[in-house]
Amino acid sequence: MQGAGPRPSLGRRLLRRVPLLGAAFGVVLALWLVAANDVGAVADAFGRVGILGIATVVLVRVLIIGLCGVAWARVLTGLVGVTAGPFVLLRFVREGVNVLLPVASVGGEVLGARLLTFWGVTGAASAAGILVDMFFQVVTQALFALTGVVLLSQLEGEQAATLTAWCAKGLALSGVVLAAFFAVQRYGGAAFVERRVTALARRFAAEGGTAPAGGGVQAALDAVWDRRRWLPLSQGVLLHLAAWFLGALEIWIALHCIGIEGVTLAEAVVLESLSQAIKSAAFPVPSGLGVQEGGFVLLGSLFGIDPHTALALSLVKRVPDVVLGLPALMAWQAIEARRGLMAAKPVPPTV
């Protein structure tokens, strides 16, 4: 009897369990936060948002995800023969996977790159596109967080000053990481990416399409970063930046519906930008479960928002995750099924 092959290394087995461990940690943290506060008060604050408020927040999220989908399309515009529609659809799938499944926060990106090949984009071009799109997303999030830190620094109090200092240190570290990420893509440092990402790309669906010639991830990255493509790349950055700032509108709408008077858009930007930064820092925890809630409790205290209102705000932010995420997961399965049917379709015999 033939053996089943070598067992994965201990490190790889532990790495595979990181999302599950993160999910368990998030559940425990979320339950502790709920137990430590008045559940009835949380439910009452959430109920005051109302159906109209929830629907408005969901519509804002639709716009945000749509903008991110178009930004992804701009990264590869002129290099692949795919319109913005599939990118927007797959952006919803990426979000659904990241917020509803027990995967780390980049699981949706890997899946999105794979599904894009179903539209005839080569694996290398798809991998390059997702890498650049992720880079733009993180860079614009850092700019968004920097805006929040600058606004936070205007507040008085020791707690605000301490949080500002910690956030500034985190942004400085993020700047170093982003510079390294850019160097890997732009200056031939993609040899490592070639070995790892191309291995994933080969597992994607059939090659073909109108992606740049050359076949390798580095060649595709060079084509994406071509200086003559500054306009679509700039548009991608601006669209991502607009999407981040629109997230603050969700905060502002929810707090006004709950009945918190006097909340300004600047305060909403602080809450949204720094809560997203905290959530991103805890990327091994799927959907930032528990981490997002703790972030809102911490940041809300700076503006006089009590913990049960902060928890209700976090729940409001999670409603679009479910309302849009479930259809996105079903769309993913439909795409896979359609692809499977096309692959299984018999070829008629030649005469």
C-alpha positions as CSV (number, residue, x, y, z in Angstrom):
1,M,0.0,0.0,0.0
2,Q,1.4,3.3,-1.1
3,G,2.0,5.9,1.7
4,A,0.0,9.1,1.8
5,G,3.1,11.3,1.4
6,P,5.1,13.3,3.8
7,R,3.2,15.0,6.6
8,P,3.2,18.8,6.7
9,S,5.8,20.4,9.0
10,L,4.7,21.4,12.5
11,G,5.0,25.1,11.6
12,R,2.7,24.7,8.6
13,R,0.2,22.8,10.7
14,L,0.2,25.5,13.3
15,L,-0.1,28.2,10.6
16,R,-3.2,26.5,9.3
17,R,-4.8,26.6,12.7
18,V,-4.1,30.3,13.3
19,P,-7.5,31.5,11.9
20,L,-9.3,28.9,14.1
21,L,-7.3,30.0,17.1
22,G,-8.0,33.6,16.2
23,A,-11.7,32.9,15.9
24,A,-11.8,31.2,19.3
25,F,-10.0,34.2,20.8
26,G,-12.4,36.6,19.2
27,V,-15.5,34.7,20.4
28,V,-14.2,34.6,24.0
29,L,-13.4,38.4,23.8
30,A,-16.8,39.2,22.3
31,L,-18.6,37.2,25.0
32,W,-16.6,38.8,27.7
33,L,-17.4,42.3,26.5
34,V,-21.1,41.5,26.3
35,A,-21.2,39.8,29.7
36,A,-19.3,42.8,31.2
37,N,-22.0,45.2,30.0
38,D,-25.7,45.5,30.2
39,V,-27.1,43.3,27.4
40,G,-30.5,45.0,27.6
41,A,-28.9,48.4,27.2
42,V,-26.9,47.1,24.2
43,A,-30.1,45.7,22.6
44,D,-32.0,48.9,23.3
45,A,-29.3,51.1,21.7
46,F,-29.2,48.7,18.7
47,G,-33.0,48.8,18.3
48,R,-33.0,52.6,18.2
49,V,-31.1,52.5,14.9
50,G,-34.3,51.2,13.2
51,I,-34.8,49.5,9.9
52,L,-34.3,52.7,7.9
53,G,-31.0,53.4,9.7
54,I,-29.8,49.8,9.1
55,A,-30.8,49.9,5.5
56,T,-28.9,53.2,5.0
57,V,-25.8,51.7,6.5
58,V,-26.1,48.7,4.2
59,L,-26.4,51.0,1.2
60,V,-23.3,52.9,2.2
61,R,-21.4,49.6,2.5
62,V,-22.6,48.6,-1.0
63,L,-21.1,51.8,-2.3
64,I,-17.9,51.2,-0.4
65,I,-17.4,47.7,-1.8
66,G,-18.4,48.9,-5.3
67,L,-15.7,51.6,-5.2
68,C,-13.1,49.1,-4.1
69,G,-14.1,46.7,-6.9
70,V,-13.7,49.5,-9.5
71,A,-10.4,50.4,-7.9
72,W,-9.2,46.8,-8.4
73,A,-10.4,47.0,-12.0
74,R,-8.3,50.2,-12.6
75,V,-5.2,48.3,-11.5
76,L,-5.5,46.0,-14.5
77,T,-7.3,48.2,-17.0
78,G,-5.8,48.1,-20.4
79,L,-3.9,44.9,-19.5
80,V,-6.7,42.4,-19.4
81,G,-9.9,42.2,-21.5
82,V,-12.3,42.2,-18.5
83,T,-14.7,45.0,-17.7
84,A,-15.2,46.4,-14.2
85,G,-18.3,44.2,-13.5
86,P,-16.5,41.0,-12.6
87,F,-14.1,42.9,-10.4
88,V,-17.0,44.4,-8.5
89,L,-18.7,41.0,-8.1
90,L,-15.5,39.4,-6.9
91,R,-14.9,42.2,-4.5
92,F,-18.2,41.3,-2.8
93,V,-17.0,37.7,-2.7
94,R,-13.7,38.7,-1.2
95,E,-15.5,40.7,1.5
96,G,-17.9,37.8,2.2
97,V,-15.1,35.3,2.7
98,N,-13.1,37.6,4.9
99,V,-15.9,38.5,7.2
100,L,-18.0,35.3,7.4
101,L,-15.5,32.4,7.1
102,P,-12.8,31.4,9.6
103,V,-9.9,32.5,7.5
104,A,-7.3,35.2,8.1
105,S,-8.1,38.6,6.5
106,V,-6.3,37.7,3.2
107,G,-8.2,34.6,2.5
108,G,-10.7,36.5,0.4
109,E,-7.9,38.0,-1.7
110,V,-6.4,34.7,-2.6
111,L,-9.8,33.4,-3.6
112,G,-10.6,36.6,-5.5
113,A,-7.4,36.2,-7.6
114,R,-8.3,32.6,-8.3
115,L,-11.8,33.4,-9.4
116,L,-10.6,36.2,-11.7
117,T,-8.9,33.6,-13.8
118,F,-12.4,32.2,-14.7
119,W,-12.7,35.3,-16.9
120,G,-9.6,34.5,-18.9
121,V,-7.1,36.5,-16.9
122,T,-3.8,34.6,-16.5
123,G,-2.8,33.4,-13.1
124,A,0.3,35.7,-13.1
125,A,-1.7,38.8,-14.1
126,S,-4.4,38.0,-11.5
127,A,-1.8,37.5,-8.8
128,A,-0.1,40.8,-9.7
129,G,-3.4,42.6,-9.8
130,I,-4.3,41.4,-6.3
131,L,-0.9,42.3,-4.9
132,V,-1.1,45.9,-6.2
133,D,-4.7,46.3,-5.2
134,M,-3.9,45.1,-1.6
135,F,-0.9,47.5,-1.6
136,F,-3.2,50.4,-2.5
137,Q,-5.8,49.3,0.0
138,V,-3.2,49.2,2.9
139,V,-1.5,52.5,1.8
140,T,-4.8,54.3,1.8
141,Q,-5.8,52.8,5.1
142,A,-2.5,54.1,6.5
143,L,-3.3,57.6,5.2
144,F,-6.9,57.3,6.6
145,A,-5.5,56.2,10.0
146,L,-3.0,59.1,9.9
147,T,-5.9,61.5,9.4
148,G,-7.5,59.9,12.5
149,V,-4.4,60.2,14.5
150,V,-4.0,63.9,13.6
151,L,-7.6,64.6,14.6
152,L,-7.2,62.5,17.8
153,S,-4.1,64.6,18.8
154,Q,-6.4,67.6,19.0
155,L,-8.3,66.1,21.9
156,E,-7.3,66.9,25.5
157,G,-6.6,64.3,28.1
158,E,-4.0,61.7,29.1
159,Q,-5.9,58.8,27.5
160,A,-6.1,60.5,24.1
161,A,-2.4,61.5,24.3
162,T,-1.3,57.9,25.1
163,L,-3.5,56.5,22.3
164,T,-2.1,59.0,19.9
165,A,1.5,58.1,20.7
166,W,0.8,54.3,20.3
167,C,-1.0,54.9,17.0
168,A,1.9,57.1,15.7
169,K,4.3,54.3,16.5
170,G,2.1,51.8,14.7
171,L,1.9,54.0,11.7
172,A,5.7,54.4,11.6
173,L,6.1,50.6,11.6
174,S,3.4,50.3,8.9
175,G,5.4,52.7,6.8
176,V,8.5,50.5,6.9
177,V,6.4,47.4,6.0
178,L,4.7,49.2,3.1
179,A,8.0,50.4,1.8
180,A,9.3,46.8,1.8
181,F,6.1,45.6,0.2
182,F,6.5,48.2,-2.6
183,A,10.2,47.3,-3.1
184,V,9.3,43.6,-3.5
185,Q,6.9,44.5,-6.3
186,R,8.7,47.3,-8.0
187,Y,12.4,46.6,-7.9
188,G,12.8,42.9,-8.9
189,G,12.3,41.6,-5.3
190,A,9.5,39.4,-6.6
191,A,11.7,36.4,-6.9
192,F,10.2,35.2,-3.6
193,V,6.7,36.1,-4.9
194,E,7.5,34.2,-8.1
195,R,8.1,31.0,-6.1
196,R,5.2,31.4,-3.8
197,V,2.4,33.2,-5.7
198,T,3.1,31.6,-9.0
199,A,2.7,28.2,-7.3
200,L,-0.8,29.4,-6.3
201,A,-1.4,30.8,-9.7
202,R,-0.7,27.4,-11.3
203,R,-3.5,25.9,-9.2
204,F,-5.9,28.5,-10.6
205,A,-8.1,27.8,-13.6
206,A,-6.8,27.5,-17.1
207,E,-4.5,30.1,-18.4
208,G,-5.3,32.3,-21.4
209,G,-6.8,35.7,-21.8
210,T,-5.2,39.0,-22.7
211,A,-2.9,39.5,-19.8
212,P,0.7,40.8,-20.4
213,A,3.1,38.4,-22.1
214,G,5.9,37.0,-20.1
215,G,4.0,34.6,-17.9
216,G,5.7,35.4,-14.6
217,V,4.4,37.4,-11.7
218,Q,7.4,39.8,-11.9
219,A,6.7,40.5,-15.6
220,A,3.0,41.1,-14.8
221,L,4.0,43.4,-11.9
222,D,6.3,45.4,-14.2
223,A,3.5,45.8,-16.6
224,V,1.1,47.0,-13.9
225,W,3.6,49.5,-12.5
226,D,4.6,50.9,-15.9
227,R,5.0,54.7,-15.6
228,R,2.7,55.3,-18.5
229,R,-0.2,53.8,-16.4
230,W,0.0,56.5,-13.8
231,L,-3.6,57.6,-14.4
232,P,-5.5,54.4,-13.8
233,L,-3.2,53.6,-10.8
234,S,-3.8,57.0,-9.3
235,Q,-7.6,56.5,-9.8
236,G,-7.3,53.2,-8.0
237,V,-5.6,54.9,-5.0
238,L,-8.2,57.7,-4.9
239,L,-11.1,55.3,-5.1
240,H,-9.7,53.2,-2.2
241,L,-9.2,56.4,-0.2
242,A,-12.7,57.6,-0.9
243,A,-14.0,54.1,0.3
244,W,-12.2,54.4,3.6
245,F,-13.7,57.9,4.3
246,L,-17.1,56.7,3.4
247,G,-16.8,54.2,6.2
248,A,-17.0,57.1,8.6
249,L,-20.4,57.9,7.2
250,E,-21.7,54.5,8.6
251,I,-20.5,55.5,12.1
252,W,-22.1,59.0,11.8
253,I,-25.4,57.6,10.6
254,A,-25.5,54.8,13.3
255,L,-24.7,57.2,16.2
256,H,-27.3,59.7,15.1
257,C,-30.0,57.0,14.8
258,I,-29.1,55.7,18.3
259,G,-29.6,59.3,19.5
260,I,-26.0,60.4,20.3
261,E,-26.3,64.2,19.5
262,G,-23.4,66.4,18.5
263,V,-21.3,63.7,16.8
264,T,-19.3,65.4,14.1
265,L,-17.9,63.8,10.9
266,A,-14.4,64.4,12.2
267,E,-15.2,62.3,15.3
268,A,-16.7,59.7,13.1
269,V,-13.4,59.6,11.1
270,V,-11.4,59.1,14.3
271,L,-13.7,56.2,15.4
272,E,-13.7,54.6,11.9
273,S,-10.1,55.0,11.0
274,L,-8.6,53.8,14.3
275,S,-11.1,51.0,14.8
276,Q,-10.2,49.7,11.3
277,A,-6.5,50.0,12.2
278,I,-7.0,48.0,15.4
279,K,-9.0,45.4,13.4
280,S,-6.3,45.2,10.7
281,A,-3.6,44.8,13.3
282,A,-5.5,41.7,14.6
283,F,-5.7,40.2,11.1
284,P,-5.3,36.6,12.3
285,V,-8.7,37.0,14.0
286,P,-11.4,36.4,11.4
287,S,-13.4,39.6,10.8
288,G,-11.8,41.1,13.9
289,L,-14.4,39.3,16.0
290,G,-14.3,40.8,19.5
291,V,-11.4,43.1,18.5
292,Q,-13.7,45.5,16.7
293,E,-16.0,45.6,19.6
294,G,-13.2,46.3,22.1
295,G,-11.8,49.0,19.7
296,F,-15.1,50.8,19.7
297,V,-15.4,50.6,23.5
298,L,-11.9,52.1,23.9
299,L,-12.3,54.8,21.3
300,G,-15.9,55.6,22.2
301,S,-14.8,56.5,25.7
302,L,-12.8,59.4,24.3
303,F,-16.0,61.0,23.0
304,G,-18.2,60.2,26.0
305,I,-19.9,57.2,24.3
306,D,-20.8,54.6,26.9
307,P,-19.7,50.9,26.4
308,H,-23.2,49.6,25.6
309,T,-23.7,52.2,22.9
310,A,-20.2,51.4,21.5
311,L,-21.1,47.7,21.4
312,A,-24.4,48.5,19.6
313,L,-22.4,50.6,17.1
314,S,-20.2,47.6,16.4
315,L,-23.3,45.4,15.9
316,V,-24.7,47.9,13.4
317,K,-21.3,47.8,11.5
318,R,-21.6,44.0,11.4
319,V,-25.1,43.9,9.9
320,P,-23.8,44.6,6.3
321,D,-21.2,41.9,6.8
322,V,-24.1,39.4,7.0
323,V,-26.6,41.0,4.7
324,L,-24.1,41.3,1.9
325,G,-21.7,38.5,2.9
326,L,-24.2,35.6,2.6
327,P,-25.3,36.5,-1.0
328,A,-21.6,36.9,-1.8
329,L,-20.8,33.4,-0.6
330,M,-23.7,32.1,-2.6
331,A,-22.4,33.9,-5.7
332,W,-19.0,32.3,-5.1
333,Q,-20.6,28.9,-5.1
334,A,-22.6,29.7,-8.2
335,I,-19.4,30.8,-10.0
336,E,-17.7,27.6,-9.0
337,A,-20.6,25.5,-10.1
338,R,-20.8,27.3,-13.5
339,R,-17.1,26.8,-14.0
340,G,-17.5,23.1,-13.1
341,L,-20.3,22.6,-15.6
342,M,-18.3,24.3,-18.3
343,A,-15.3,22.1,-17.6
344,A,-17.4,18.9,-17.6
345,K,-19.2,19.8,-20.8
346,P,-18.4,17.1,-23.4
347,V,-16.6,18.2,-26.6
348,P,-18.6,17.2,-29.7
349,P,-16.7,14.8,-32.0
350,T,-15.2,16.3,-35.1
351,V,-16.5,15.1,-38.5
